[in-house]
Amino acid sequence: MNPTDDRVSILDEETLFLVSQIFKALSEPTRIKILYLLSKREYSVNEIAETLKLQQTTVSHQLRFLKNLRLVKFRREKTTIYYSCDDEHVMNLLKQTIDHARHH
């Protein structure tokens, strides 16, 4: 056996940064609530704000953060913008984390 076979492969810096950004997104309760809602269906900013009882500016700020990470996407219908999930991997991670939390 070659001694190099026992070495652990180290993540490259770009992957490491992206992973940390995903966990950063999932570390904020408001963003978790928004992602959870969007895992069910698409919502407008106003619908999210009303459902979560938050200011529209707060929701917009968090959606911008999530959009920059490409975790959510949007579509415009006349003057309304609708948001939905854009990364099923992260949605699965969120669902598994919720399941884990509920069982502990």
Backbone as CSV, one residue per row, in Angstrom:
resi,resn,N_x,N_y,N_z,CA_x,CA_y,CA_z,C_x,C_y,C_z
1,MET,0.842,-1.173,0.000,0.000,0.000,0.000,0.889,1.240,0.000
2,ASN,0.557,2.154,-0.810,1.303,3.400,-0.928,0.972,4.306,0.252
3,PRO,1.951,4.896,0.932,1.673,5.766,2.085,0.787,6.960,1.736
4,THR,0.822,7.399,0.498,-0.021,8.544,0.119,-1.492,8.163,0.070
5,ASP,-1.816,6.873,-0.002,-3.211,6.427,-0.027,-3.919,6.730,1.287
6,ASP,-3.169,6.849,2.375,-3.759,7.105,3.685,-4.048,8.587,3.926
7,ARG,-3.578,9.427,3.056,-3.775,10.862,3.246,-5.227,11.243,2.988
8,VAL,-5.663,12.157,3.772,-7.014,12.670,3.588,-6.954,13.792,2.561
9,SER,-7.818,13.718,1.613,-7.896,14.772,0.606,-8.459,16.033,1.252
10,ILE,-7.865,17.162,0.947,-8.296,18.431,1.530,-9.132,19.182,0.505
11,LEU,-10.206,19.816,0.972,-11.066,20.588,0.082,-10.312,21.776,-0.488
12,ASP,-10.603,22.076,-1.745,-9.999,23.265,-2.326,-10.665,24.505,-1.726
13,GLU,-10.002,25.628,-1.823,-10.458,26.859,-1.166,-11.824,27.321,-1.658
14,GLU,-12.089,27.200,-2.943,-13.378,27.644,-3.481,-14.523,26.802,-2.918
15,THR,-14.350,25.489,-2.912,-15.380,24.604,-2.360,-15.580,24.875,-0.882
16,LEU,-14.501,25.031,-0.164,-14.571,25.318,1.265,-15.343,26.606,1.526
17,PHE,-15.071,27.631,0.737,-15.774,28.904,0.884,-17.268,28.738,0.600
18,LEU,-17.613,28.038,-0.480,-19.025,27.849,-0.828,-19.771,27.058,0.237
19,VAL,-19.142,26.033,0.774,-19.762,25.254,1.852,-20.008,26.145,3.058
20,SER,-19.036,26.966,3.409,-19.205,27.851,4.569,-20.321,28.859,4.330
21,GLN,-20.494,29.321,3.091,-21.568,30.258,2.781,-22.940,29.597,2.895
22,ILE,-23.042,28.350,2.484,-24.314,27.628,2.621,-24.669,27.465,4.091
23,PHE,-23.697,27.071,4.895,-23.972,26.930,6.327,-24.240,28.287,6.976
24,LYS,-23.624,29.330,6.470,-23.922,30.681,6.962,-25.381,31.020,6.655
25,ALA,-25.832,30.679,5.458,-27.229,30.932,5.086,-28.178,30.180,6.002
26,LEU,-27.805,28.956,6.362,-28.660,28.128,7.208,-28.486,28.418,8.694
27,SER,-27.617,29.351,9.031,-27.383,29.655,10.448,-28.267,30.784,10.961
28,GLU,-29.043,31.400,10.088,-29.863,32.547,10.481,-31.330,32.116,10.485
29,PRO,-32.026,32.223,11.620,-33.403,31.718,11.727,-34.379,32.272,10.685
30,THR,-34.273,33.543,10.350,-35.194,34.103,9.357,-34.972,33.460,7.994
31,ARG,-33.730,33.252,7.628,-33.448,32.609,6.340,-33.930,31.163,6.341
32,ILE,-33.814,30.485,7.464,-34.329,29.111,7.560,-35.841,29.112,7.346
33,LYS,-36.531,30.043,7.981,-37.992,30.132,7.805,-38.355,30.383,6.347
34,ILE,-37.640,31.296,5.716,-37.916,31.621,4.312,-37.661,30.407,3.426
35,LEU,-36.536,29.756,3.611,-36.232,28.573,2.802,-37.247,27.462,3.031
36,TYR,-37.674,27.311,4.279,-38.682,26.291,4.576,-39.981,26.591,3.822
37,LEU,-40.417,27.847,3.856,-41.617,28.226,3.103,-41.446,27.929,1.621
38,LEU,-40.308,28.340,1.081,-40.073,28.177,-0.349,-39.874,26.723,-0.749
39,SER,-39.637,25.856,0.213,-39.540,24.429,-0.109,-40.923,23.847,-0.405
40,LYS,-41.966,24.574,-0.014,-43.345,24.110,-0.218,-43.922,24.594,-1.550
41,ARG,-43.670,25.876,-1.877,-44.183,26.476,-3.114,-43.527,27.841,-3.285
42,GLU,-43.820,28.500,-4.400,-43.272,29.838,-4.583,-44.130,30.858,-3.841
43,TYR,-43.488,31.920,-3.404,-44.144,32.991,-2.655,-43.656,34.334,-3.172
44,SER,-44.518,35.334,-3.082,-44.078,36.708,-3.330,-43.451,37.245,-2.047
45,VAL,-42.732,38.347,-2.166,-42.128,38.973,-0.988,-43.212,39.322,0.023
46,ASN,-44.320,39.879,-0.450,-45.412,40.253,0.456,-46.005,39.040,1.161
47,GLU,-46.173,37.940,0.436,-46.716,36.723,1.053,-45.779,36.192,2.131
48,ILE,-44.484,36.226,1.857,-43.515,35.773,2.857,-43.588,36.669,4.082
49,ALA,-43.600,37.979,3.857,-43.651,38.936,4.971,-44.906,38.724,5.810
50,GLU,-46.047,38.553,5.158,-47.303,38.340,5.887,-47.283,37.019,6.651
51,THR,-46.845,35.962,6.005,-46.830,34.639,6.629,-45.918,34.604,7.846
52,LEU,-44.747,35.225,7.721,-43.761,35.191,8.806,-43.871,36.382,9.750
53,LYS,-44.816,37.289,9.462,-45.013,38.484,10.288,-43.711,39.288,10.410
54,LEU,-43.126,39.567,9.245,-41.888,40.333,9.169,-42.094,41.548,8.277
55,GLN,-41.209,42.518,8.433,-41.220,43.673,7.550,-40.791,43.233,6.148
56,GLN,-41.373,43.859,5.140,-41.016,43.532,3.763,-39.531,43.796,3.500
57,THR,-38.984,44.845,4.100,-37.561,45.152,3.902,-36.668,44.047,4.468
58,THR,-37.075,43.477,5.591,-36.315,42.373,6.193,-36.319,41.167,5.265
59,VAL,-37.489,40.841,4.749,-37.622,39.698,3.841,-36.805,39.938,2.571
60,SER,-36.901,41.134,2.021,-36.154,41.458,0.799,-34.653,41.331,1.019
61,HIS,-34.190,41.805,2.158,-32.762,41.714,2.486,-32.310,40.253,2.543
62,GLN,-33.087,39.416,3.217,-32.722,38.001,3.348,-32.814,37.275,2.003
63,LEU,-33.814,37.616,1.206,-33.941,37.000,-0.115,-32.767,37.383,-1.014
64,ARG,-32.315,38.610,-0.907,-31.157,39.053,-1.687,-29.919,38.214,-1.312
65,PHE,-29.743,37.997,-0.011,-28.632,37.163,0.468,-28.735,35.759,-0.131
66,LEU,-29.925,35.166,-0.061,-30.139,33.809,-0.570,-29.999,33.745,-2.094
67,LYS,-30.451,34.788,-2.759,-30.350,34.836,-4.224,-28.892,34.931,-4.660
68,ASN,-28.101,35.714,-3.936,-26.677,35.843,-4.262,-25.942,34.515,-4.143
69,LEU,-26.431,33.644,-3.278,-25.850,32.303,-3.132,-26.482,31.296,-4.094
70,ARG,-27.426,31.761,-4.887,-28.169,30.928,-5.842,-28.958,29.818,-5.150
71,LEU,-29.457,30.140,-3.955,-30.303,29.194,-3.231,-31.770,29.420,-3.557
72,VAL,-32.101,30.633,-3.991,-33.458,30.938,-4.438,-33.378,31.620,-5.803
73,LYS,-34.459,31.501,-6.543,-34.576,32.177,-7.834,-35.887,32.947,-7.832
74,PHE,-36.061,33.805,-8.812,-37.287,34.591,-8.857,-37.803,34.692,-10.283
75,ARG,-39.082,35.012,-10.354,-39.710,35.331,-11.636,-40.630,36.513,-11.403
76,ARG,-40.763,37.328,-12.421,-41.598,38.521,-12.318,-42.896,38.284,-13.078
77,GLU,-43.996,38.643,-12.426,-45.306,38.589,-13.065,-45.945,39.958,-12.875
78,LYS,-45.910,40.759,-13.930,-46.330,42.167,-13.875,-45.491,42.893,-12.832
79,THR,-46.083,43.340,-11.741,-45.312,44.086,-10.732,-44.932,43.230,-9.525
80,THR,-45.297,41.957,-9.559,-45.020,41.076,-8.421,-43.854,40.147,-8.747
81,ILE,-42.962,39.992,-7.773,-41.837,39.069,-7.916,-42.102,37.860,-7.034
82,TYR,-42.013,36.680,-7.638,-42.222,35.425,-6.921,-40.888,34.708,-6.764
83,TYR,-40.655,34.188,-5.570,-39.419,33.469,-5.260,-39.705,31.990,-5.076
84,SER,-38.727,31.182,-5.437,-38.818,29.735,-5.234,-37.408,29.197,-4.996
85,CYS,-37.332,27.940,-4.605,-36.038,27.297,-4.342,-35.278,27.121,-5.647
86,ASP,-33.973,27.268,-5.561,-33.142,27.091,-6.745,-32.052,26.052,-6.526
87,ASP,-32.063,25.382,-5.390,-31.019,24.398,-5.115,-31.603,23.261,-4.287
88,GLU,-31.958,22.183,-4.964,-32.571,21.040,-4.282,-31.625,20.390,-3.279
89,HIS,-30.327,20.463,-3.523,-29.370,19.894,-2.571,-29.484,20.587,-1.217
90,VAL,-29.560,21.904,-1.242,-29.661,22.657,0.014,-31.024,22.429,0.652
91,MET,-32.067,22.307,-0.162,-33.396,22.030,0.388,-33.404,20.666,1.073
92,ASN,-32.753,19.693,0.468,-32.652,18.368,1.096,-31.857,18.439,2.391
93,LEU,-30.778,19.210,2.396,-29.986,19.398,3.613,-30.838,20.033,4.707
94,LEU,-31.625,21.046,4.340,-32.503,21.710,5.307,-33.532,20.722,5.859
95,LYS,-34.171,19.964,4.989,-35.178,18.991,5.431,-34.561,17.927,6.338
96,GLN,-33.385,17.439,5.985,-32.718,16.439,6.822,-32.335,17.021,8.178
97,THR,-31.912,18.268,8.185,-31.547,18.921,9.443,-32.775,19.109,10.325
98,ILE,-33.891,19.488,9.725,-35.143,19.635,10.478,-35.563,18.281,11.048
99,ASP,-35.512,17.239,10.222,-35.847,15.888,10.703,-34.938,15.483,11.852
100,HIS,-33.659,15.756,11.715,-32.693,15.427,12.769,-33.035,16.168,14.059
101,ALA,-33.347,17.458,13.949,-33.675,18.262,15.135,-34.947,17.759,15.814
102,ARG,-35.917,17.339,15.027,-37.187,16.863,15.589,-37.044,15.513,16.282
103,HIS,-36.047,14.749,15.917,-35.862,13.420,16.500,-34.841,13.395,17.621
104,HIS,-34.345,14.565,18.029,-33.377,14.618,19.138,-33.879,15.495,20.233
